[in-house]
Amino acid sequence: TDISTNGVSPFGSLLNALYREQLSQVVRLQSLSAEAAAKLIEHTLAGEADPALVKAICEIAEGNPFYVQQITQAMQREGRLVHAQGRWRLPPGSALQVPTELRDLLRERVQRLGPTVETALTAAAVVGREFRFNVLRPITELSDGDLFDALDAALAAHLLEETETGYRFQHSLIRHALYDVLSRRRRAWLHTRTAEAIEATYAHRPDGVTPHVEALAFHYDLSDRRDRALPYFLQAADKAIGLFALEIAYNYLERALILMDEIGVDDPAQRWSILEQAATLGKVLADTNRAVAHYEQALALPPTEAWQPEPIDRMRLHRALARTLITAGRLAEAEQHLQEAMEIVVDTIPASQDYANLLYDVSLWHWHQDEYQPAFDVAQRSLLVAEQLDDVTARAQAYEMLALACHSLGEWQQGLSFEQQRSTLVGPNLDVTEAFDAHL
């Protein structure tokens, strides 16, 4: 409908008059349920729809019946669906696409509200589905009054809704319709401004930008200053680890490594640290292939004039890699890394906790090879080093390995004696998670 000179459409004037005379009733429509959306899709297609197709349309349309119908009709009209085994479905490897006509229609709804509203909502579309006024303000460069007017107009047009902390696009398609039309360079520029606005807004608060590091990594990664995303990816990984969201943390570390490659960051010390952390997470997540790959990539990093890994760091990675391979039953590969770790220890790291731990790993490797006497002998060497160091944890590990070797050799009484010594040393609550992983 056209807008009159007072800013209200004729239809809006009619609604106001009906409301004033108490002749109207407001009915809040609920989103379609998945079952109702499926029926609408199948009615539109005049046939049964594959559940995966229904799910994909519902996720994009968010229960809006008009959007459900428009997307379904466009996909069928443009030949993007196939009819196989009695059902309409997406071709293998294809993705659902929002029709151009629907995107144009949504942009037109915004444009009818004027350039100020379009400017504000376009910037908001870059920020995200939800956004706050104090972040949006420096991006748009509008005055507070003009920005409030623009947001109020968008609220009245049901393009936005208010949240406890700010605003939210009524539908994700409205946001995408505005975002997708931006040129690549303007989009990157707006992502930079968004990230800078988040930093400026929260830097001086008690928690600083910590609650927003994920958003900062996201925006800087899509900006024209991608180098600024790297520290935020690492902070986001640390934050996820603190919440035990290990798979999410691993993904942030992988994205950091990809970013380093794409923008040419030549920092082997930082890459070593990221690779080791990613490998450790891969190991905890029981993804042996990913863990081994990252450990090997770290060990393969060539030294430079400014950096080379310390012997103790190389030995630690060889040990961790060997333990990972033992757990996976890849004993021949594990042996190679244990030998390399042993060479490092003999050359540069004499009697130490690292040496005692390495001997424990070697003993464990022998035990997995069914070489129980060598496993016992090496465990005794581990105990000797631990006693010289007066290291309780290393002694407990050695007793554990000695007990295991004795049981395998049929020396039950001696094995129980070692088990009793370990229990006396550290109590019954020893954390044996690592031992369990390796012995099972």
C-alpha positions in Angstrom: 0.0 0.0 0.0 1.1 3.6 -0.7 2.1 5.8 2.2 0.1 9.1 2.6 1.6 12.4 3.4 1.1 11.8 7.2 3.2 8.6 6.9 0.2 6.3 7.3 -1.2 4.1 4.5 -4.9 4.2 3.7 -5.1 0.6 5.0 -3.4 1.7 8.2 -5.9 4.6 8.6 -8.7 2.1 8.2 -7.3 -0.2 10.9 -6.8 2.7 13.3 -10.4 3.8 12.8 -11.7 0.2 13.4 -9.6 0.0 16.5 -10.8 3.4 17.8 -14.4 2.3 17.3 -13.7 -1.0 18.9 -14.8 -2.8 15.8 -11.6 -4.8 15.3 -9.9 -7.7 17.1 -6.1 -8.4 17.0 -5.3 -12.1 16.3 -1.7 -13.1 16.9 -0.9 -15.8 14.3 1.4 -18.6 15.5 4.0 -20.1 13.3 3.1 -23.3 11.4 4.0 -26.5 13.1 6.3 -28.9 11.3 3.3 -31.1 10.5 1.2 -28.2 9.2 4.1 -26.9 7.1 4.6 -30.4 5.6 0.9 -30.5 4.6 1.2 -27.1 2.9 4.4 -28.1 1.1 2.8 -31.4 -0.1 -0.3 -29.5 -1.2 1.8 -27.0 -3.1 3.8 -29.8 -4.8 0.7 -32.0 -5.3 2.6 -34.9 -4.0 4.5 -36.4 -1.0 7.7 -34.5 0.1 10.8 -36.1 1.4 11.2 -35.3 5.2 14.7 -33.8 4.6 13.1 -31.3 2.1 10.4 -30.4 4.5 12.9 -29.9 7.3 15.1 -27.7 5.0 12.2 -25.5 4.0 10.9 -25.2 7.6 14.3 -24.1 8.9 14.5 -21.3 6.4 10.8 -20.3 6.5 10.5 -20.5 10.3 6.9 -21.5 10.1 5.8 -18.5 8.0 3.1 -20.0 5.7 3.7 -17.4 2.9 7.5 -18.1 2.9 6.9 -21.8 3.0 4.7 -21.6 -0.1 6.9 -19.1 -2.0 10.0 -21.2 -1.4 8.3 -24.4 -2.4 6.8 -23.0 -5.6 10.0 -21.4 -6.7 12.1 -24.5 -6.1 9.6 -26.5 -8.2 9.2 -23.9 -10.9 13.0 -23.5 -11.3 13.5 -27.3 -11.6 15.5 -27.5 -8.3 13.5 -30.5 -7.1 13.4 -34.1 -8.4 10.6 -36.6 -8.0 12.1 -40.0 -7.1 10.7 -43.0 -5.3 7.3 -41.4 -5.0 8.6 -38.2 -3.2 9.7 -34.7 -4.1 13.2 -34.2 -2.8 16.4 -32.1 -3.3 18.9 -33.5 -5.7 22.0 -35.1 -4.0 24.6 -32.5 -3.0 22.3 -29.5 -3.7 21.2 -26.9 -1.2 17.9 -25.1 -0.7 17.9 -21.6 -2.1 15.6 -18.6 -1.3 13.9 -17.4 -4.5 15.1 -14.1 -5.9 11.5 -12.9 -6.0 11.0 -13.4 -2.3 14.3 -11.6 -1.4 13.3 -8.7 -3.7 9.9 -8.5 -2.0 11.4 -8.4 1.4 13.9 -5.7 0.4 11.0 -3.7 -1.1 9.2 -3.8 2.3 12.3 -2.2 3.8 12.8 0.4 1.0 9.2 1.6 1.3 10.0 2.9 4.8 12.6 5.3 3.4 16.5 5.5 3.0 17.1 6.1 6.8 15.4 2.8 7.7 17.1 1.0 4.9 20.5 2.3 6.1 19.9 1.3 9.7 18.5 -2.2 8.9 21.3 -2.9 6.3 23.9 -2.2 9.0 21.9 -4.3 11.5 21.8 -7.2 9.0 25.6 -7.3 9.1 25.6 -7.3 13.0 23.4 -10.3 13.1 19.9 -11.6 13.7 20.0 -9.8 17.1 21.7 -6.5 17.8 21.9 -3.7 20.3 21.4 0.0 19.8 24.9 1.0 21.2 26.6 -1.4 18.7 24.5 -0.3 15.8 24.8 3.5 16.4 28.5 3.9 15.4 28.1 1.7 12.4 25.3 3.8 10.8 26.6 7.2 11.8 23.0 8.3 12.3 22.0 10.6 15.1 20.4 8.9 18.1 17.1 10.5 17.2 17.2 9.4 13.6 18.2 5.9 14.5 15.4 5.5 17.1 12.9 6.8 14.5 14.2 4.2 12.0 14.0 1.4 14.5 10.6 2.4 15.6 9.4 2.5 12.0 10.8 -1.0 11.5 9.1 -2.2 14.6 5.7 -0.8 13.4 6.2 -2.5 10.1 6.9 -5.8 11.9 10.3 -6.1 10.4 11.9 -6.1 13.9 10.9 -7.1 17.4 12.3 -5.9 20.7 14.2 -8.1 23.0 15.4 -7.7 26.6 18.7 -6.3 25.4 17.9 -4.7 22.0 16.3 -5.7 18.8 15.8 -8.8 16.6 14.8 -9.3 13.0 11.3 -10.7 12.9 12.5 -13.2 10.4 15.9 -14.4 9.3 15.0 -14.0 5.6 14.5 -10.2 6.2 18.1 -10.0 7.4 19.5 -12.2 4.6 17.6 -10.2 1.9 19.4 -7.1 3.1 22.8 -8.7 3.7 23.0 -10.7 0.4 22.5 -7.6 -1.8 25.7 -5.9 -0.3 28.8 -5.9 -2.5 31.7 -7.9 -1.1 33.8 -4.9 -0.3 31.1 -3.0 1.5 30.1 -6.1 3.4 33.7 -6.6 4.6 33.9 -2.9 5.5 30.7 -3.1 7.6 32.0 -6.3 9.3 35.1 -4.3 10.3 33.0 -1.5 11.7 30.8 -3.9 13.5 33.8 -5.6 15.2 35.3 -2.2 16.1 31.9 -1.1 17.6 31.7 -4.2 19.7 35.3 -3.6 21.0 34.6 0.1 21.7 31.3 -0.7 23.5 32.5 -3.4 25.8 36.3 -2.8 26.3 35.9 -0.8 29.5 33.3 -3.0 31.1 34.2 -5.4 34.0 34.2 -8.5 31.7 35.7 -6.6 28.8 35.0 -8.2 25.4 35.3 -11.7 26.8 31.5 -12.4 26.5 31.8 -11.3 22.8 35.0 -13.0 21.5 33.0 -15.4 19.3 31.2 -12.5 17.6 34.5 -10.6 17.2 36.2 -13.6 15.6 33.2 -14.0 13.3 33.1 -10.4 12.2 36.8 -9.8 11.8 37.1 -13.1 9.8 34.6 -11.6 7.3 36.2 -8.2 7.4 38.9 -6.4 5.5 41.1 -6.8 8.6 41.1 -10.6 8.9 44.4 -10.6 10.9 42.5 -9.2 13.9 40.3 -12.4 14.0 43.2 -14.7 15.0 43.5 -13.8 18.7 39.7 -13.9 19.0 39.6 -17.4 17.6 42.1 -18.5 20.2 40.3 -16.7 23.0 37.0 -18.3 21.8 38.7 -21.7 21.9 40.0 -21.2 25.5 36.5 -20.0 26.5 34.9 -23.1 25.0 37.4 -25.4 26.8 36.5 -23.7 30.1 32.9 -24.7 29.4 33.9 -28.2 28.3 32.6 -27.6 24.8 35.6 -29.4 23.4 34.3 -29.9 19.8 33.5 -26.2 19.5 36.9 -25.3 20.9 38.6 -27.7 18.4 36.7 -26.0 15.5 37.9 -22.6 16.6 41.5 -23.8 16.6 41.1 -25.3 13.2 39.6 -22.0 11.9 42.6 -20.2 13.4 45.0 -22.5 11.5 43.1 -22.0 8.2 43.2 -18.2 8.8 46.9 -18.3 9.3 47.3 -20.1 6.0 45.0 -17.8 4.1 46.5 -14.5 5.2 50.1 -15.8 5.3 50.9 -15.5 9.1 54.4 -16.9 9.4 54.6 -17.5 13.2 55.9 -21.1 13.8 55.8 -20.6 17.6 52.2 -19.7 17.6 51.4 -22.4 15.0 53.1 -25.0 17.2 51.0 -23.9 20.2 47.8 -24.1 18.3 48.6 -27.5 16.7 49.5 -29.0 20.1 46.3 -27.7 21.7 44.2 -29.0 18.7 46.0 -32.4 18.9 45.3 -32.7 22.6 41.6 -31.9 22.0 41.5 -34.4 19.2 42.9 -37.0 21.5 40.4 -36.3 24.2 37.6 -36.4 21.6 38.8 -39.9 20.6 39.6 -38.6 17.1 42.9 -40.3 16.6 43.4 -39.3 13.0 43.0 -35.6 13.7 45.2 -35.8 16.8 48.0 -37.6 15.1 47.8 -35.3 12.1 48.2 -32.2 14.3 51.0 -33.6 16.4 52.9 -34.6 13.2 52.3 -31.1 11.7 53.8 -29.5 14.8 56.8 -31.8 14.8 57.4 -31.1 11.1 57.6 -27.3 11.5 61.1 -26.2 10.3 63.1 -24.1 12.8 63.9 -20.5 11.9 66.5 -18.1 12.9 64.1 -16.6 15.5 62.5 -19.9 16.7 63.0 -23.5 17.3 61.2 -25.8 19.7 63.0 -26.6 22.9 64.1 -30.3 23.3 61.6 -30.8 26.2 58.8 -29.5 24.0 59.7 -31.9 21.1 59.9 -34.8 23.6 56.5 -33.9 25.1 54.9 -34.0 21.6 56.6 -37.3 20.7 55.3 -38.8 24.0 51.8 -37.5 23.4 51.8 -38.8 19.9 53.1 -42.2 21.0 50.4 -42.4 23.7 47.8 -41.6 21.1 49.0 -44.2 18.7 49.3 -46.8 21.5 45.6 -46.2 22.4 44.7 -46.7 18.8 46.7 -49.9 18.5 49.2 -48.5 16.1 52.2 -49.8 17.9 54.8 -49.7 15.2 54.3 -46.0 14.7 54.3 -45.5 18.4 57.6 -47.2 18.8 59.3 -44.8 16.4 58.1 -41.8 18.4 59.2 -43.3 21.7 62.6 -43.9 20.3 62.9 -40.3 19.1 61.7 -39.1 22.5 64.3 -41.3 24.2 67.1 -39.9 22.1 66.1 -36.4 23.1 66.0 -37.3 26.8 69.3 -39.1 26.8 71.0 -36.1 25.0 69.5 -33.2 26.9 67.1 -34.2 29.7 68.7 -36.5 32.3 66.9 -37.9 35.3 63.6 -35.8 35.4 59.9 -36.2 35.6 59.8 -36.2 31.8 62.2 -39.1 31.8 60.2 -41.1 34.3 57.0 -40.5 32.3 58.7 -41.6 29.1 59.8 -44.8 30.7 56.2 -45.4 31.8 55.1 -45.0 28.2 57.8 -47.4 27.0 56.8 -49.9 29.6 53.2 -49.5 28.5 54.2 -50.1 24.8 55.9 -53.3 25.8 52.9 -54.5 27.7 50.7 -53.9 24.6 53.2 -55.9 22.6 52.6 -58.8 25.1 56.2 -58.3 26.2 55.5 -58.5 29.9 59.0 -59.0 31.3 60.5 -56.0 29.4 57.4 -54.0 30.5 58.3 -54.9 34.1 62.0 -54.1 33.7 61.3 -50.6 32.2 58.7 -49.9 34.8 61.3 -50.6 37.5 63.6 -48.0 35.8 60.8 -45.6 35.8 60.3 -46.2 39.6 64.0 -45.7 40.2 64.0 -42.3 38.5 60.8 -41.3 40.3 62.3 -42.2 43.7 65.4 -40.1 42.9 63.1 -37.2 42.2 60.8 -37.9 45.1 57.9 -37.4 42.7 54.7 -38.9 44.1 52.8 -38.9 40.8 55.6 -40.6 38.8 56.0 -43.2 41.6 52.3 -44.0 41.6 52.4 -44.4 37.8 55.4 -46.8 38.1 53.7 -48.9 40.7 50.6 -49.0 38.5 52.7 -50.3 35.6 54.6 -52.8 37.8 51.3 -54.2 39.1 49.9 -54.6 35.6 53.0 -56.3 34.3 53.1 -58.7 37.3 49.5 -59.7 36.8 50.2 -60.4 33.1 53.2 -62.5 34.2 51.1 -64.5 36.6 52.8 -63.0 39.7 49.6 -62.1 41.4 51.0 -61.7 44.9 53.7 -59.3 43.8 51.3 -57.4 41.7 48.9 -56.9 44.6 51.9 -55.7 46.6 52.7 -53.0 44.0 49.0 -52.1 43.9 49.0 -51.7 47.7 52.1 -49.5 47.6 50.4 -47.3 45.0 47.3 -47.0 47.1 49.2 -46.2 50.2 51.1 -43.5 48.3 48.2 -41.7 46.6 45.1 -43.1 48.2 42.1 -44.8 46.6 41.1 -41.8 44.5 43.9 -41.8 42.0 42.8 -40.4 38.6 43.4 -43.3 36.3 41.7 -41.9 33.2 44.8 -41.9 31.2 45.7 -45.4 32.3 42.3 -46.7 31.4 42.5 -45.2 27.9 45.8 -46.9 27.3 45.2 -50.3 28.9 41.7 -51.1 27.5 
